[in-house]
Amino acid sequence: MFLDRLPRPLRLALYAAATAFLLWLCLSPVDELPEITLWDKVEHAIAWFVLTAAGLLLSHRRPRAIAAFAIGLGAAVEILQATMGFGRDGDWRDLLADTIGVAVALAVYSVLQRLRRR
């Protein structure tokens, strides 16, 4: 895979940039964000699917660690949203949607890995 050929520091930098962008979206004041029309929980699931998929593409050797990081990040975001203000509210249902996005990314990854081995 193309991304596997990139130097490890560059792969980590790409993942860090994706993570930073997601944190910006989740922790910025509500009035500074672009308008997104999808239902909130679907947005969460998609965002964490993309974050997890990016992690798996950049470092496919530790899928459980990548999933644990993504879920932990989702929990941290919800705690921060509940305590920071900025018109944000922490919501356990958002964390559930994040976890579903992670699980779907892991499932897709698992299927693709099995197909690749054939």
C-alpha positions as CSV (number, residue, x, y, z in Angstrom):
1,M,0.0,0.0,0.0
2,F,1.3,3.5,-0.8
3,L,1.0,4.9,2.7
4,D,3.1,2.0,4.1
5,R,6.0,3.2,2.0
6,L,6.0,6.7,3.5
7,P,8.5,7.3,6.3
8,R,7.1,6.6,9.8
9,P,7.5,10.2,11.0
10,L,5.5,11.4,8.0
11,R,2.8,8.9,8.6
12,L,2.6,10.0,12.2
13,A,2.5,13.6,11.2
14,L,-0.4,13.0,8.8
15,Y,-2.4,11.1,11.6
16,A,-1.6,13.9,14.1
17,A,-2.8,16.5,11.6
18,A,-6.1,14.6,11.1
19,T,-6.5,14.2,14.9
20,A,-5.8,17.9,15.4
21,F,-8.4,18.9,12.7
22,L,-11.0,16.6,14.4
23,L,-10.2,18.2,17.8
24,W,-10.6,21.6,16.3
25,L,-14.0,20.7,14.9
26,C,-15.1,19.2,18.3
27,L,-13.8,21.8,20.7
28,S,-14.2,25.1,18.8
29,P,-17.0,27.4,19.8
30,V,-20.2,26.5,18.0
31,D,-20.4,29.8,16.2
32,E,-17.0,29.4,14.6
33,L,-17.7,26.1,12.9
34,P,-18.8,25.5,9.3
35,E,-22.5,24.4,9.0
36,I,-22.8,20.7,8.5
37,T,-26.2,19.4,7.7
38,L,-26.0,15.8,8.7
39,W,-27.6,14.5,11.8
40,D,-25.2,15.0,14.8
41,K,-24.8,11.3,15.7
42,V,-24.1,10.4,12.1
43,E,-21.5,13.2,11.9
44,H,-19.8,11.7,15.0
45,A,-19.8,8.2,13.6
46,I,-18.4,9.3,10.2
47,A,-15.7,11.5,11.9
48,W,-14.5,8.6,14.1
49,F,-14.7,6.1,11.2
50,V,-12.4,8.4,9.2
51,L,-10.1,8.9,12.1
52,T,-9.8,5.2,12.8
53,A,-9.5,4.3,9.1
54,A,-6.7,6.9,8.7
55,G,-4.9,5.4,11.6
56,L,-5.3,1.9,10.2
57,L,-4.1,3.0,6.8
58,L,-1.0,4.7,8.3
59,S,-0.1,1.9,10.8
60,H,-2.0,-1.3,10.2
61,R,0.0,-3.3,12.8
62,R,-1.9,-2.2,15.9
63,P,-5.6,-2.0,15.1
64,R,-6.7,-2.5,18.8
65,A,-4.4,0.3,19.9
66,I,-5.7,2.6,17.2
67,A,-9.3,1.8,18.1
68,A,-8.6,2.3,21.8
69,F,-6.9,5.7,21.1
70,A,-9.9,6.8,19.0
71,I,-12.5,5.8,21.6
72,G,-10.4,7.4,24.4
73,L,-10.2,10.6,22.3
74,G,-13.9,10.5,21.9
75,A,-14.4,10.2,25.7
76,A,-11.9,13.0,26.3
77,V,-13.7,15.3,23.8
78,E,-17.1,14.7,25.5
79,I,-15.6,15.5,28.9
80,L,-14.0,18.6,27.6
81,Q,-17.2,19.7,25.8
82,A,-19.1,19.3,29.1
83,T,-16.6,21.4,31.0
84,M,-15.3,24.0,28.6
85,G,-18.4,25.9,27.7
86,F,-18.3,27.5,24.2
87,G,-21.9,26.5,23.6
88,R,-20.9,22.8,23.7
89,D,-22.4,20.0,25.7
90,G,-20.9,16.6,26.4
91,D,-23.2,13.7,25.5
92,W,-22.7,10.0,26.1
93,R,-24.7,9.3,22.9
94,D,-22.0,11.2,21.0
95,L,-19.4,8.8,22.5
96,L,-21.6,5.9,21.5
97,A,-21.7,7.2,17.9
98,D,-17.9,7.6,18.0
99,T,-17.6,4.0,19.2
100,I,-19.9,2.8,16.4
101,G,-17.7,4.7,13.8
102,V,-14.6,3.0,15.3
103,A,-16.3,-0.4,15.2
104,V,-17.4,0.0,11.6
105,A,-13.8,1.0,10.6
106,L,-12.4,-2.0,12.3
107,A,-15.0,-4.3,10.6
108,V,-14.1,-2.9,7.2
109,Y,-10.4,-3.2,7.9
110,S,-10.8,-6.8,9.0
111,V,-12.7,-7.7,5.8
112,L,-10.2,-5.9,3.6
113,Q,-7.3,-7.7,5.4
114,R,-9.0,-11.1,4.8
115,L,-9.5,-10.3,1.2
116,R,-6.0,-9.1,0.8
117,R,-4.6,-12.5,2.2
118,R,-6.4,-14.5,-0.5
